[in-house]
Amino acid sequence: MKQFKIIVEKHSDGYVAYPLGLKGVVVGEGDTAEAALADVQSAIRFHIDTFGSTVFN
């Protein structure tokens, strides 16, 4: 499995997480940093499963 750097940002209404190094929009969100991280990890898997190796920079 390829590793990605994931940015987690705190916003006034929760947390947002997104990976660096993927083509396309992949975002996770949650009430906690952990929830946003889990959500974006699931989104990354789905993105790669759907679009294949074309998503890698």
C-alpha positions in Angstrom: 0.0 0.0 0.0 1.3 3.4 -1.0 1.7 6.0 1.8 0.3 9.5 1.7 0.9 12.6 3.8 -2.5 13.6 5.1 -3.3 17.1 6.2 -5.9 17.5 9.0 -7.3 21.0 9.6 -9.5 22.2 12.4 -12.4 24.4 11.4 -15.1 26.1 13.5 -17.6 23.3 12.7 -15.2 20.2 12.8 -12.2 18.8 11.1 -11.3 18.3 7.5 -8.6 15.9 6.2 -7.1 15.5 2.7 -4.1 13.6 1.2 -1.3 15.1 -0.7 -0.1 13.3 -3.9 -3.4 12.2 -5.4 -5.1 13.5 -8.5 -8.7 14.4 -8.0 -10.6 15.5 -4.9 -10.4 13.3 -1.9 -11.6 14.8 1.4 -12.7 13.4 4.8 -14.5 15.2 7.6 -15.5 14.6 11.2 -16.2 16.1 14.6 -12.8 15.0 15.7 -9.4 14.8 14.0 -9.5 11.0 14.4 -12.9 10.8 12.7 -11.7 13.0 9.8 -8.6 10.8 9.4 -10.7 7.6 9.3 -13.1 9.2 6.8 -10.3 10.3 4.5 -8.6 6.9 4.7 -11.8 5.3 3.5 -12.1 7.9 0.7 -8.6 7.2 -0.4 -9.2 3.5 -0.7 -12.4 4.1 -2.7 -10.7 6.7 -5.0 -7.9 4.2 -5.8 -10.3 1.3 -6.3 -12.4 3.4 -8.6 -9.8 5.1 -10.7 -6.7 2.9 -10.4 -3.2 4.0 -10.8 -4.2 7.1 -12.8 -4.7 8.9 -9.5 -1.0 8.9 -8.5 1.0 12.1 -9.3 
